[in-house]
């Protein structure tokens, strides 16, 4: 039975977006200087990227897409985990600007921080809302207390 939960829909949407952005990023950065932080490679004019950053986006997007093939609780957990990961990346990106230079992020003024916090809050919220929907549906069916 296909997973038609809110978490599956959100995971598919966020995952496909991140895979597309990662692939688009490779057209901008190429594959050379994989870990270098040149400071001049920008996606959409505001987000610093390098090939490593692109790879991270592709892998996280693919992970979210793949998780839609599993049970609703697994998809919800994956979505909330990715949301927490991106919220953490935002905090590190703002508080400790030297720690994310491996993925070409350069501190509080980097537009990628905005992308990370929006993705994090969206993914975490969608996962939590999906859990609430799942529990409510289980109660209606008499499967939960």
Secondary structure by P-SEA (a helix, b strand, c coil): cccccaaaaaaaaaaaaaaaaaaaaaaaccccccccccccccccccbbbcaaaaaaaaaaaaaaaaaccccaaaaaaaaaaaaaaaaaaaaaaaccccccccccccccccaaaaaaaaaaaaaaaaaaaaaaaaaaaaaaacccc
